[in-house]
Amino acid sequence: MISSILLGAGLLILVGGSAYWTWRRARHGSGCCAGAEKPDARVRVRDRNRAHYPYLVRAQIGGMTCANCARKVENTLNMQDGVWATVDLDTRTAQILTQQNPDVHALQEAVRDAGYVLMYPEVHES
């Protein structure tokens, strides 16, 4: 009798814990960076006319492990003046369009301050 009660209580705790973690992942995301916080809102670039961005920097991003990481890097870059970036988690790369001749060192610093590494930047002019 007591063993049945203990077994039932154990199963109830297991099911309740699973339901809680499923709810938490659905609400906050399952990425490594989300923790208990909501993912950051996407930073939108105001000037989205590609003709205004004659320079392209392609680079690899080190340290990204989830979609929240990719969004954080993309937001960090898009907050820079004259920059429009897209980050691809699958290839771990960033395409960074700039209005001025890019200051690669400043881009690397901004990404480093966000906790990631901008590696092997290639600058192209269109």
Contact map, one row per residue, 1 for C-alpha under 8 A:
111110000000000000000000000000000000000000000000000000000000000000000000000000000000000000000000000000000000000000000000000000
111111000000000000000000000000000000000000000000000000000000000000000000000000000000000000000000000000000000000000000000000000
111111100000000000000000000000000000000000000000000000000000000000000000000000000000000000000000000000000000000000000000000000
111111110000000000000000000000000000000000000000000000000000000000000000000000000000000000000000000000000000000000000000000000
111111111000000000000000000000000000000000000000000000000000000000000000000000000000000000000000000000000000000000000000000000
011111111100000000000000000000000000000000000000000000000000000000000000000000000000000000000000000000000000000000000000000000
001111111110000000000000000000000000000000000000000000000000000000000000000000000000000000000000000000000000000000000000000000
000111111111000000000000000000000000000000000000000000000000000000000000000000000000000000000000000000000000000000000000000000
000011111111100000000000000000000000000000000000000000000000000000000000000000000000000000000000000000000000000000000000000000
000001111111110000000000000000000000000000000000000000000000000000000000000000000000000000000000000000000000000000000000000000
000000111111111000000000000000000000000000000000000000000000000000000000000000000000000000000000000000000000000000000000000000
000000011111111100000000000000000000000000000000000000000000000000000000000000000000000000000000000000000000000000000000000000
000000001111111110000000000000000000000000000000000000000000000000000000000000000000000000000000000000000000000000000000000000
000000000111111111000000000000000000000000000000000000000000000000000000000000000000000000000000000000000000000000000000000000
000000000011111111100000000000000000000000000000000000000000000000000000000000000000000000000000000000000000000000000000000000
000000000001111111110000000000000000000000000000000000000000000000000000000000000000000000000000000000000000000000000000000000
000000000000111111111000000000000000000000000000000000000000000000000000000000000000000000000000000000000000000000000000000000
000000000000011111111100000000000000000000000000000000000000000000000000000000000000000000000000000000000000000000000000000000
000000000000001111111110000000000000000000000000000000000000000000000000000000000000000000000000000000000000000000000000000000
000000000000000111111111000000000000000000000000000000000000000000000000000000000000000000000000000000000000000000000000000000
000000000000000011111111100000000000000000000000000000000000000000000000000000000000000000000000000000000000000000000000000000
000000000000000001111111110000000000000000000000000000000000000000000000000000000000000000000000000000000000000000000000000000
000000000000000000111111111000000000000000000000000000000000000000000000000000000000000000000000000000000000000000000000000000
000000000000000000011111111110000000000000000000000000000000000000000000000000000000000000000000000000000000000000000000000000
000000000000000000001111111111000000000000000000000000000000000000000000000000000000000000000000000000000000000000000000000000
000000000000000000000111111111000000000000000000000000000000000000000000000000000000000000000000000000000000000000000000000000
000000000000000000000011111110000000010000000000000000000000000000000000000000000000000000000000000000000000000000000000000000
000000000000000000000001111111000111111000000000000000000000000000000000000000000000000000000000000000000000000000000000000000
000000000000000000000001111111100100011000000000000000000000000000000000000000000000000000000000000000000000000000000000000000
000000000000000000000000110111110100000000000000000000000000000000000000000000000000000000000000000000000000000000000000000000
000000000000000000000000000011111110000000000000000000000000000011110000000000000000000000000000000000000000000000000000000000
000000000000000000000000000001111110000000000000000000000000000011010000000000000000000000000000000000000000000000000000000000
000000000000000000000000000000111110000000000000000000000000000001011000000000000000000000000000000000000000000000000000000000
000000000000000000000000000111111111111000000000000000000000000000010000000000000000000000000000000000000000000000000000000000
000000000000000000000000000100111111110000000000000000000000000000000000000000000000000000000000000000000000000000000000000000
000000000000000000000000000100000111110000000000000000000000000000000000000000000000000000000000000000000000000000000000000000
000000000000000000000000000100000111111000000000000000000000000000000000000000000000000000000000000000000000000000000000000000
000000000000000000000000001110000111111100000000000000000000000000000000000000000000000000000000000000000000000000000000000000
000000000000000000000000000110000100111110000000000000000000000000010000000000000000000000000000000000000000000000000000000000
000000000000000000000000000000000000011111000000000000000000000000010011000000000000000000000000000000000000000000000000000000
000000000000000000000000000000000000001111100000000000000000000000000000000000000000000000000000000000000000000000000000000000
000000000000000000000000000000000000000111110000000000000000000000000010001000000000000000000000000000000000000000000000000000
000000000000000000000000000000000000000011111000000000000000000000000000011001100000000000000000000000000000000000000000000000
000000000000000000000000000000000000000001111100000000000000000000000000000001000000000000000000000000000000000000000000000000
000000000000000000000000000000000000000000111111000000000000000000000000000001000011000000000000000000000000000000000000000000
000000000000000000000000000000000000000000011111000000000000000000000000000000000000000000000000000000000000000000000000000000
000000000000000000000000000000000000000000001111100100000000000000000000000000000000000000000000000000000000000000000000000000
000000000000000000000000000000000000000000001111110000000000000000000000000000000001000000000000000000000000000000000000000000
000000000000000000000000000000000000000000000011111110000000000000000000000000000000000000000000000000000000000000000000000000
000000000000000000000000000000000000000000000001111111000000000000000000000000000000000000000000000000000000000000000000000000
000000000000000000000000000000000000000000000000111111000000000000000000000000000000000000000000000000000000000000000000000000
000000000000000000000000000000000000000000000010111111000000000000000000000000000000000000000000001000000000000000000000000000
000000000000000000000000000000000000000000000000111111110000000000000000000000000110000000000000111100000000000000000000000000
000000000000000000000000000000000000000000000000011111110000000000000000000000000000000000000000111100000000000000000000000011
000000000000000000000000000000000000000000000000000011111000000000000000000000000000000000000000111111000000000000000000001111
000000000000000000000000000000000000000000000000000011111100000000000000000000000000000000000011110000000000000000000000001111
000000000000000000000000000000000000000000000000000000111110000000000000000000000000000000000111110001000000000000000000111100
000000000000000000000000000000000000000000000000000000011111000000000000000000000000000000001111000000000000000000000000111000
000000000000000000000000000000000000000000000000000000001111100000000000000000000000000000001110000000000000000000000111110000
000000000000000000000000000000000000000000000000000000000111110000000000000000000000000000011100000000000000000000000111100000
000000000000000000000000000000000000000000000000000000000011111100000000000000000000000000011100000000000000000000011110000000
000000000000000000000000000000000000000000000000000000000001111100000000000000000000000000010000000000000000000000011110000000
000000000000000000000000000000000000000000000000000000000000111110000000000000000000000000000000000000000000000000111000000000
000000000000000000000000000000000000000000000000000000000000111111001100000000000000000010010000000000000000000000010000000000
000000000000000000000000000000110000000000000000000000000000001111101100000000000000000010000000000000000000000000000000000000
000000000000000000000000000000111000000000000000000000000000000111111100000000000000000010000000000000000000000000000000000000
000000000000000000000000000000100000000000000000000000000000000011111110000000000000000010000000000000000000000000000000000000
000000000000000000000000000000111100001100000000000000000000000001111111000000000000000000000000000000000000000000000000000000
000000000000000000000000000000001000000000000000000000000000000111111111100000000000000000000000000000000000000000000000000000
000000000000000000000000000000000000000000000000000000000000000111111111110000000000001110000000000000000000000000000000000000
000000000000000000000000000000000000000101000000000000000000000000111111111000000000001000000000000000000000000000000000000000
000000000000000000000000000000000000000100000000000000000000000000011111111100000000000000000000000000000000000001000000000000
000000000000000000000000000000000000000000000000000000000000000000001111111110000000001000000000000000000000001001010000000000
000000000000000000000000000000000000000000100000000000000000000000000111111111000000111000000100000000000000000000000000000000
000000000000000000000000000000000000000001100000000000000000000000000011111111100000000000000000000000000000000000000000000000
000000000000000000000000000000000000000000000000000000000000000000000001111111110000000000000000000000000000011001000000000000
000000000000000000000000000000000000000000000000000000000000000000000000111111110011100000000001000000000010011000000000000000
000000000000000000000000000000000000000000111000000000000000000000000000011111111011100000000000000000000000000000000000000000
000000000000000000000000000000000000000000100000000000000000000000000000001111111010000000000000000000000000000000000000000000
000000000000000000000000000000000000000000000000000000000000000000000000000111111110000000000000000000000000000000000000000000
000000000000000000000000000000000000000000000000000000000000000000000000000001111110000000000000000000000000000000000000000000
000000000000000000000000000000000000000000000000000010000000000000000000000000011111000000000000011100000000000000000000000000
000000000000000000000000000000000000000000001000000010000000000000000000000011111111100000000001111000000000000000000000000000
000000000000000000000000000000000000000000001001000000000000000000000000000011000111110000000001110000000000000000000000000000
000000000000000000000000000000000000000000000000000000000000000000000000010011000011111000000111100000000000000000000000000000
000000000000000000000000000000000000000000000000000000000000000000000000010000000001111100000111000000000000000000000000000000
000000000000000000000000000000000000000000000000000000000000000000000110110000000000111110011110000000000000000000000000000000
000000000000000000000000000000000000000000000000000000000000000000000100000000000000011111111100000000000000000000000000000000
000000000000000000000000000000000000000000000000000000000000000111100100000000000000001111111000000000000000000000000000000000
000000000000000000000000000000000000000000000000000000000000000000000000000000000000000111110000000000000000000000000000000000
000000000000000000000000000000000000000000000000000000000000000000000000000000000000000111111000000000000000000000000000000000
000000000000000000000000000000000000000000000000000000000001110100000000000000000000001111111100000000000000000000000000000000
000000000000000000000000000000000000000000000000000000000111100000000000000000000000001110111110000000000000000000000000000000
000000000000000000000000000000000000000000000000000000001111100000000000010000000000111100011111000000000000000000000000000000
000000000000000000000000000000000000000000000000000000011110000000000000000000000000111000001111100000000000000000000000000000
000000000000000000000000000000000000000000000000000000011100000000000000000010000011110000000111110000000000000000000000000000
000000000000000000000000000000000000000000000000000011111000000000000000000000000011100000000011111000000000000000000000000000
000000000000000000000000000000000000000000000000000011111000000000000000000000000111000000000001111111000000000000000000000000
000000000000000000000000000000000000000000000000000111100000000000000000000000000110000000000000111111000000000000000000000000
000000000000000000000000000000000000000000000000000011100000000000000000000000000100000000000000011111000000000000000000000000
000000000000000000000000000000000000000000000000000000100000000000000000000000000000000000000000011111100000000000000000000000
000000000000000000000000000000000000000000000000000000101000000000000000000000000000000000000000011111110000000000000000001000
000000000000000000000000000000000000000000000000000000000000000000000000000000000000000000000000000011111110000000000000000000
000000000000000000000000000000000000000000000000000000000000000000000000000000000000000000000000000001111111000000000000100000
000000000000000000000000000000000000000000000000000000000000000000000000000000000000000000000000000000111111100000000000000000
000000000000000000000000000000000000000000000000000000000000000000000000000000000000000000000000000000111111110000000000000000
000000000000000000000000000000000000000000000000000000000000000000000000000010000000000000000000000000111111111000000100000000
000000000000000000000000000000000000000000000000000000000000000000000000000000000000000000000000000000011111111100001110000000
000000000000000000000000000000000000000000000000000000000000000000000000000000000000000000000000000000001111111110000000000000
000000000000000000000000000000000000000000000000000000000000000000000000000110000000000000000000000000000111111111000000000000
000000000000000000000000000000000000000000000000000000000000000000000000100110000000000000000000000000000011111111111100000000
000000000000000000000000000000000000000000000000000000000000000000000000000000000000000000000000000000000001111111111100000000
000000000000000000000000000000000000000000000000000000000000000000000000000000000000000000000000000000000000111111110000000000
000000000000000000000000000000000000000000000000000000000000000000000001100100000000000000000000000000000000011111110000000000
000000000000000000000000000000000000000000000000000000000000001000000000000000000000000000000000000000000000001111111000000000
000000000000000000000000000000000000000000000000000000000000111100000000100000000000000000000000000000000000001111111100000000
000000000000000000000000000000000000000000000000000000000000111000000000000000000000000000000000000000000001001100111110000000
000000000000000000000000000000000000000000000000000000000011110000000000000000000000000000000000000000000011001100011111100000
000000000000000000000000000000000000000000000000000000000011110000000000000000000000000000000000000000000001000000001111100000
000000000000000000000000000000000000000000000000000000000011000000000000000000000000000000000000000000000000000000000111110000
000000000000000000000000000000000000000000000000000000001111000000000000000000000000000000000000000000010000000000000111111000
000000000000000000000000000000000000000000000000000000001110000000000000000000000000000000000000000000000000000000000001111100
000000000000000000000000000000000000000000000000000000111100000000000000000000000000000000000000000001000000000000000000111110
000000000000000000000000000000000000000000000000000000111000000000000000000000000000000000000000000000000000000000000000011111
000000000000000000000000000000000000000000000000000001110000000000000000000000000000000000000000000000000000000000000000001111
000000000000000000000000000000000000000000000000000001110000000000000000000000000000000000000000000000000000000000000000000111
